[in-house]
Amino acid sequence: FDDPEQLSDHLRHPAVPDPVEPPSLVKRTPKPSNKNASKTPSFKPLAFNEATILAEAQVTRNLDSKRLKWICRQSDFPLSKIFKSKKECTDAIKRGRVYVNQIAVLDDSRIVRENDTVSLVNEYASLHKSTEHVILPDPNGPQDEMMGVRFVKIIPLQKPQGTTLMIAYKPVGMRCFGSFCSNTLEMITKNYTALCRPGETPSCHPVSKLDTGCEGLCALLMGTSKCDNGSLASMKINYYFSVLVHGEPTEQLKQGVYVAVPTNGIRLWKRQRISKEKQHKIKEGNNDFAISSSELDVDGSLFIQCQDTFHYGEGTETISTLTVQSRHDDGRLANIISYSLRKLGYPVVNDRFAKKEFAALPRRMRNLLKQKVCICCHSIDIHIEGSITNVQVDAHKRTQCSYWRGIMPLP
């Protein structure tokens, strides 16, 4: 203190803590819990007397008080002869194909008792939402997405009679072929058609063999009977891919070039079908990727053209959007395109063989790309008996330079 007066003033007014005001008493009401509501799917179960029974059995004494999914897979239980795997059994229960005492059961952990009757039917329940997030559309309502699958167009065919060509857009990570699982494009399309046409047993044959790691348009042939090779011989499909690659294209690539489909990009088991002369060239290491400006048949070649370029960073790094056209439909076309562009010096962005180029991308771009390769099939031309039908959707934004130009800072 500077003088005795300040000291005496301080002693007359000692410092005390601020008074603590009691908190206001607010009556809080608990929010209603929605746990039970989220677990209960919204569905319209099929009446048991309207279903087609595939197998039926009665629970014996040794299976008393066991779970339904465990009983259905026991060797001495008749339903086990139909289920090939544990997942197939669980899918059938959760999608309304298993009945206990003529009542549909969606819980695979249901405890069954002695003398209970377990039935397996052929039809699926009309589920709108299930525990596996599989959405089946209502035939009378709007078309919903099923695990990312979108049905773009349905084309009726004259030959064979009663067949249609369905064009679907599949996401990354989904197989086109396969009846071993309900999550393949073939089974999703088959179940969708069965809901739209009750009483019929549709047959589905995927015409397009798009890679599992590539999203895009696929064609599937639907009918009431198994399709023959004659109905596919007169059909040709021209595929258009949008690809984002590293590097700046040349003037020749901007005009458009043709590249023959390399035999080195084909699966090993498919090389067995190649003639001995071509096999000899493969053994010699013929990796000639000569580009040609003259027009080639797209049945065995790729037409590549640059659409846009984008310079990022300090202006020295470049990414480009290419359009690749081909009618080669021997499977794994996206893999062949990635292989060809990599050999030409334009690796696809996020390709597992171009990790060095991917590491040089800006952090913001790497975070947005995640684990998805920047390639998609956005358009197809269907040639059937002289007529051409085009089906086109917007290419995915991650394959377009315009998208990255809008979110990346200019150099």
C-alpha positions in Angstrom: 0.0 0.0 0.0 1.2 3.5 -0.8 0.0 5.1 2.5 -1.7 4.1 5.7 -5.1 5.3 4.5 -5.2 2.7 1.7 -4.3 0.0 4.3 -7.1 1.1 6.7 -9.6 1.3 3.8 -8.6 -2.2 2.7 -9.1 -3.5 6.3 -12.6 -1.9 6.5 -13.7 -3.6 3.2 -12.2 -7.1 3.2 -12.4 -9.2 0.0 -15.1 -11.9 0.2 -16.0 -14.5 -2.4 -18.8 -13.9 -4.9 -22.1 -15.4 -3.7 -23.1 -18.5 -5.6 -26.6 -18.4 -6.8 -28.4 -21.7 -6.7 -29.2 -23.1 -10.2 -32.8 -22.7 -11.4 -34.9 -25.8 -10.8 -36.1 -26.9 -14.2 -38.3 -29.9 -14.5 -37.0 -32.1 -17.2 -39.1 -34.7 -18.8 -37.3 -37.7 -20.3 -37.5 -38.1 -24.1 -39.4 -41.1 -25.3 -37.1 -44.0 -26.3 -37.2 -45.1 -30.0 -35.2 -48.2 -29.6 -38.1 -50.6 -30.0 -39.5 -48.6 -32.9 -36.2 -48.8 -34.8 -36.0 -52.5 -34.3 -39.5 -53.1 -35.6 -39.5 -53.1 -39.4 -42.3 -51.7 -41.4 -43.6 -54.5 -43.6 -46.6 -56.3 -44.9 -46.3 -60.0 -44.2 -47.5 -62.5 -46.7 -50.3 -64.7 -45.6 -49.2 -68.3 -44.9 -52.0 -69.8 -47.0 -50.9 -67.8 -50.0 -47.2 -68.8 -49.8 -45.5 -71.7 -51.6 -44.0 -74.0 -49.0 -40.6 -75.4 -49.9 -39.9 -77.4 -46.7 -41.6 -78.0 -43.4 -40.6 -79.8 -40.2 -41.6 -80.2 -36.6 -39.2 -79.5 -33.7 -38.3 -82.6 -31.9 -37.3 -83.1 -28.2 -33.6 -82.9 -28.8 -34.0 -79.4 -30.4 -36.3 -78.0 -27.8 -35.5 -74.5 -26.5 -32.9 -73.8 -29.2 -32.5 -70.7 -31.4 -34.2 -70.8 -34.8 -31.0 -70.0 -36.8 -29.2 -72.9 -35.1 -32.0 -75.4 -35.7 -32.3 -74.6 -39.4 -28.7 -75.5 -40.0 -28.7 -78.9 -38.2 -28.0 -81.9 -40.5 -31.0 -83.8 -39.2 -33.4 -80.9 -39.8 -35.0 -80.8 -43.3 -34.5 -77.1 -43.8 -30.7 -77.5 -43.6 -30.7 -79.2 -47.0 -31.8 -75.9 -48.6 -29.5 -73.5 -46.8 -26.0 -73.6 -48.2 -24.5 -71.2 -45.6 -25.2 -69.5 -42.3 -25.7 -66.1 -44.0 -28.2 -67.6 -46.4 -30.2 -69.0 -43.5 -30.0 -65.6 -41.6 -31.1 -63.7 -44.7 -34.1 -66.0 -45.3 -35.3 -65.5 -41.7 -34.9 -61.7 -41.6 -36.6 -61.3 -45.0 -39.8 -63.2 -44.0 -39.3 -66.6 -45.6 -39.4 -68.7 -42.4 -42.6 -69.3 -40.5 -43.1 -70.7 -37.0 -46.6 -72.2 -36.4 -47.7 -70.4 -39.6 -46.5 -67.0 -38.4 -43.7 -65.1 -40.1 -40.6 -64.8 -37.8 -38.0 -62.1 -38.6 -35.8 -62.6 -35.5 -33.2 -65.3 -36.2 -32.6 -65.7 -32.4 -36.1 -66.8 -31.7 -36.4 -69.7 -29.3 -38.5 -72.5 -30.6 -40.1 -75.2 -28.5 -40.9 -78.9 -28.9 -43.7 -79.6 -31.4 -43.4 -76.2 -33.1 -43.8 -76.3 -36.9 -41.1 -74.5 -38.9 -41.9 -73.8 -42.5 -39.8 -72.3 -45.3 -41.6 -70.5 -48.2 -40.5 -69.4 -51.6 -41.7 -65.8 -51.5 -40.1 -62.9 -49.6 -42.2 -60.7 -47.3 -42.9 -57.2 -48.7 -40.3 -55.5 -46.4 -39.7 -51.8 -46.7 -36.9 -51.8 -44.2 -35.0 -54.8 -42.6 -32.2 -55.2 -40.1 -29.7 -55.5 -42.9 -30.8 -52.1 -44.4 -32.1 -53.9 -47.6 -34.9 -51.8 -49.0 -37.3 -53.6 -51.3 -39.6 -51.3 -53.4 -43.3 -51.2 -53.4 -44.5 -52.1 -56.9 -47.4 -49.7 -56.6 -45.3 -46.9 -55.0 -42.3 -44.9 -56.0 -39.1 -46.7 -56.9 -36.7 -46.8 -54.0 -33.0 -47.6 -53.9 -31.9 -51.0 -52.9 -28.4 -51.1 -51.4 -27.5 -48.3 -53.8 -28.9 -49.9 -56.9 -31.0 -47.6 -59.1 -33.1 -48.9 -62.0 -32.8 -46.4 -64.8 -34.7 -47.9 -67.7 -36.7 -51.0 -68.7 -36.6 -51.9 -72.4 -39.1 -54.5 -73.7 -37.7 -57.0 -76.2 -39.7 -58.7 -79.0 -37.4 -61.8 -79.2 -37.7 -63.9 -77.2 -41.2 -63.0 -76.2 -41.8 -61.9 -72.7 -38.3 -60.8 -72.0 -37.1 -57.3 -71.0 -33.8 -55.6 -70.7 -33.3 -53.8 -67.4 -30.7 -51.1 -67.1 -29.5 -50.7 -63.5 -26.8 -48.4 -61.9 -24.8 -50.4 -59.4 -22.5 -49.0 -56.7 -18.9 -49.8 -55.9 -18.3 -53.1 -54.2 -21.3 -55.0 -55.7 -20.9 -58.1 -57.9 -22.9 -58.4 -61.0 -23.2 -62.2 -61.1 -24.0 -64.6 -58.4 -27.0 -66.3 -56.8 -25.0 -67.4 -53.7 -25.9 -64.1 -51.8 -28.8 -61.7 -51.8 -26.5 -58.7 -52.1 -25.5 -59.3 -55.8 -27.0 -57.2 -58.6 -28.5 -60.4 -60.1 -30.4 -61.3 -56.9 -31.5 -57.8 -56.2 -32.9 -57.4 -59.7 -34.6 -60.8 -59.5 -36.3 -60.0 -56.2 -37.4 -56.6 -57.5 -39.0 -58.2 -60.6 -40.7 -60.8 -58.4 -42.3 -58.0 -56.4 -43.5 -56.2 -59.5 -44.8 -59.4 -61.1 -46.4 -61.5 -58.3 -47.1 -65.1 -59.1 -44.2 -65.4 -61.6 -40.7 -66.9 -61.1 -38.4 -64.5 -63.0 -35.1 -65.5 -64.5 -32.2 -63.0 -64.5 -29.1 -63.0 -66.6 -26.6 -60.1 -66.3 -25.4 -59.1 -69.8 -22.8 -56.6 -68.5 -19.8 -57.9 -66.7 -18.8 -54.7 -64.9 -16.0 -55.0 -62.3 -16.9 -55.2 -58.6 -14.7 -52.1 -57.8 -16.4 -50.0 -60.5 -19.8 -48.3 -60.4 -21.9 -47.6 -63.4 -24.7 -48.8 -65.7 -25.3 -52.5 -66.2 -27.7 -54.4 -68.5 -29.7 -57.4 -67.2 -31.9 -59.7 -69.3 -35.1 -60.6 -67.5 -37.6 -63.3 -68.5 -39.8 -66.1 -67.2 -37.4 -68.8 -68.5 -33.7 -69.2 -68.7 -32.3 -67.2 -71.6 -30.4 -68.8 -74.3 -27.3 -67.7 -76.1 -29.3 -66.8 -79.2 -31.0 -63.9 -77.5 -27.6 -62.5 -76.6 -25.8 -63.0 -79.9 -27.8 -60.2 -81.6 -27.2 -57.7 -78.8 -24.1 -55.5 -78.6 -23.5 -52.9 -75.9 -21.1 -49.9 -76.3 -19.8 -48.7 -72.9 -18.6 -45.2 -72.1 -16.4 -44.7 -69.1 -15.4 -41.5 -67.4 -11.9 -41.7 -65.9 -9.8 -39.3 -63.8 -6.1 -39.8 -64.4 -2.7 -38.3 -63.4 -0.8 -36.3 -66.0 -1.4 -33.8 -68.8 -2.6 -35.3 -72.1 -1.0 -34.6 -75.4 -2.7 -32.9 -78.3 -3.2 -36.2 -80.0 -5.0 -37.6 -77.0 -7.3 -34.5 -76.9 -8.3 -35.3 -80.4 -8.9 -38.9 -79.6 -6.8 -42.1 -80.1 -7.5 -45.8 -80.4 -5.6 -48.5 -78.4 -6.0 -52.2 -79.0 -7.2 -54.2 -75.9 -4.0 -55.7 -74.4 -3.9 -59.4 -73.9 -1.7 -58.9 -70.8 -4.7 -57.2 -69.1 -6.9 -60.3 -69.4 -7.2 -62.8 -66.7 -4.9 -65.8 -66.8 -7.7 -68.3 -67.2 -9.1 -66.4 -70.1 -5.7 -66.5 -71.9 -6.3 -70.2 -72.5 -8.9 -69.3 -75.1 -6.4 -67.2 -77.1 -4.8 -68.8 -80.1 -1.3 -70.2 -79.9 0.2 -67.4 -81.9 -1.1 -64.8 -79.5 0.1 -66.9 -76.5 3.6 -66.9 -78.0 3.5 -63.1 -78.2 2.5 -63.0 -74.5 5.5 -65.2 -73.5 7.8 -63.0 -75.5 6.6 -60.0 -73.5 4.8 -58.1 -76.2 3.7 -55.0 -74.4 3.3 -52.8 -77.4 0.8 -50.0 -76.5 1.0 -48.1 -79.8 -1.8 -45.5 -80.1 -3.4 -44.9 -83.5 -5.4 -42.0 -84.8 -7.1 -44.1 -87.5 -10.4 -45.6 -86.6 -10.4 -49.1 -85.2 -13.2 -51.5 -84.4 -14.2 -50.9 -80.7 -15.0 -54.6 -80.3 -11.3 -55.1 -79.6 -10.0 -51.7 -78.9 -10.4 -48.6 -76.7 -11.2 -45.1 -77.9 -9.7 -42.6 -75.5 -10.3 -38.8 -75.6 -9.5 -36.1 -73.1 -12.3 -33.9 -72.0 -10.8 -31.6 -69.4 -7.6 -30.9 -67.4 -6.9 -29.2 -64.1 -3.6 -27.8 -62.7 -3.3 -27.8 -59.0 -0.6 -27.0 -56.4 2.0 -24.7 -57.9 0.7 -25.4 -61.4 3.1 -28.2 -62.2 0.8 -31.1 -61.2 -2.1 -32.0 -63.5 -5.1 -34.3 -63.4 -7.3 -35.0 -66.5 -10.8 -36.3 -67.2 -10.8 -38.9 -70.0 -13.7 -40.6 -71.8 -13.1 -44.2 -72.8 -15.3 -46.0 -75.3 -15.3 -49.7 -76.0 -17.6 -52.6 -77.0 -15.2 -55.2 -75.5 -17.4 -57.3 -73.2 -15.2 -60.2 -72.0 -15.3 -59.1 -68.4 -13.2 -56.8 -66.2 -13.4 -53.9 -68.7 -12.6 -51.3 -66.0 -9.5 -53.3 -65.1 -8.4 -53.4 -68.7 -8.9 -49.6 -69.0 -6.8 -49.0 -65.9 -4.1 -51.3 -67.1 -3.9 -49.6 -70.6 -3.9 -46.1 -69.2 -1.2 -47.0 -66.7 1.0 -48.4 -69.5 0.4 -45.2 -71.6 1.6 -43.1 -68.7 -1.7 -41.9 -67.4 -2.5 -43.9 -64.2 -6.0 -43.7 -62.9 -6.4 -41.7 -59.7 -6.5 -43.9 -56.6 -5.4 -47.0 -58.6 -3.6 -49.4 -56.2 -0.7 -49.5 -58.7 -0.3 -45.7 -58.6 0.3 -45.0 -54.9 3.2 -42.7 -55.5 1.1 -40.4 -57.7 -1.7 -40.6 -55.2 0.5 -39.6 -52.3 1.5 -36.4 -54.2 -2.2 -35.2 -54.3 -3.3 -32.5 -51.9 -4.5 -33.7 -48.5 -8.0 -32.4 -49.1 -8.3 -34.4 -52.3 -7.0 -37.6 -50.7 -9.5 -37.2 -47.9 -12.4 -36.9 -50.2 -11.4 -39.8 -52.5 -11.2 -42.4 -49.7 -10.7 -45.9 -51.2 -12.7 -45.5 -54.4 -11.1 -45.6 -57.9 -12.0 -42.7 -60.1 -13.7 -44.6 -62.9 -17.4 -45.1 -63.7 -19.5 -46.3 -66.6 -22.0 -43.4 -67.2 -23.4 -44.2 -70.6 -24.2 -47.3 -72.8 -25.4 -47.8 -76.3 -27.5 -50.9 -76.8 -27.6 -52.3 -80.4 -30.5 -54.7 -81.0 -31.4 -55.8 -84.5 -30.4 -52.5 -86.1 -31.9 -50.2 -83.5 -29.7 -48.2 -81.0 -30.9 -47.2 -77.6 -28.9 -44.8 -75.5 -29.1 -44.8 -71.7 -27.1 -42.1 -69.9 -26.7 -40.8 -66.4 -24.5 -38.1 -64.9 -20.9 -39.2 -64.4 -19.7 -39.4 -60.8 -18.4 -36.0 -59.6 -15.0 -37.5 -58.5 -14.2 -38.3 -62.1 -14.7 -34.7 -63.2 -12.0 -32.0 -63.2 -14.7 -29.4 -62.8 -15.6 -30.8 -59.4 -12.0 -30.6 -58.1 -11.5 -27.1 -59.6 -14.4 -25.9 -57.5 -13.1 -27.1 -54.2 -9.4 -26.9 -54.7 -7.5 -23.6 -54.4 -6.0 -22.2 -57.6 -2.2 -22.3 -58.0 
